[in-house]
Amino acid sequence: MYGQETADEIRILYGGSVSPDSVDGLMAKPDIDGTLVGGASLSGESFGRIMNFEVSNGEKSEEPEDVDQTEIVKIGKLRRFKNKIKAAFAKA
């Protein structure tokens, strides 16, 4: 409807929750640019596996060269938020 250039610029996130078992297949899809991580983010092992998904050729995913510093700040905030959630669950 808006042309290939516009389509190429739009990022598509998989709207279902991703798991360590499903991340490789999802990220191998050409039109999926990212995923939502639900409960798997509460486990360091699961979350780490998701962040280090393997691309279809079996290689580990790599950090993009043009990482925006605001994205790094967001990741830090997410980690602090996750730690607060874990602490709250530990008290319950």
N, C-alpha and C positions, 0 to 999 in steps of 0.2 A: 504494500500500500504506500509506503514512504520511501522505498528504494533500498538497494543493497547497502549503501553507505550507512544509512540510519540503522538498518538492521544489524550491521556489524558493530556499531557503537553501543548497542543496548546490551546490558549485562542481564543474564537470566540465572536466578537462583532456584534450585530445587526446593519446593515449598514443604515437602515432607521432612520429617526428622531423619537424619542420616545416622548410620551406625558404622562401626569398624568393618563390618561384613559387607556393607552396601556401598561404601564410599568409592572404591576403585571403579566399579561398574558405572556409577553415576558420573564420576569425573571423566570417564573415558568418552562420554557422550559429547559430540562436537558442539552442541548448543547449550550445554550447562556450564556456567561459569563459576558456580559456587553452590553451597548447600547451607541449610539451617541445621545447627547442631542443638539438639534438645538435651535430654537426660544424659547422653553420652559425655557431655561437657563436665559432668560432676566427677567423672573418673579420669584421673590424669593419664592412665594407660590408654583408655579408650579415646580420649581427646587427642592425645599425642599421635595415636595411630591414624586418626582422621586427618589431622593436620599434615601428616607425612604420607598421604595417600600415594599409591603407586600408579604411574601412568601405564598405558596399555603395553608399552614395550618392556615393562618390568623394572624400570628405573624409578628411583625416588623422585618425588616432586621437588622442584627447586624454587628458592625465593626469587621473585622477579627482581630484575636489576633496578627498576624505577620505583621502589617502595616509598610511598609517601609517609613522611614523619607523622602525620596525623593518624595514619593507620596504626603505627607502632604505639602511639598514645592510647588509641582505642583498645588495642590488645592488652595493654597494661591495666586499663580500667576494668576490662572484662575479667582479667585474672584476679584483681582485688575483689570484684563483685562475687566471683566464684568462691573465693576463700571465705567471704562473709556468709555465703549461703551454706557452705560446708560446716562452718562453725555453728551456725544456727541449728542445723540438723543434728549436729553432735550433742548440743545441749538438750534437744527435744527427747 
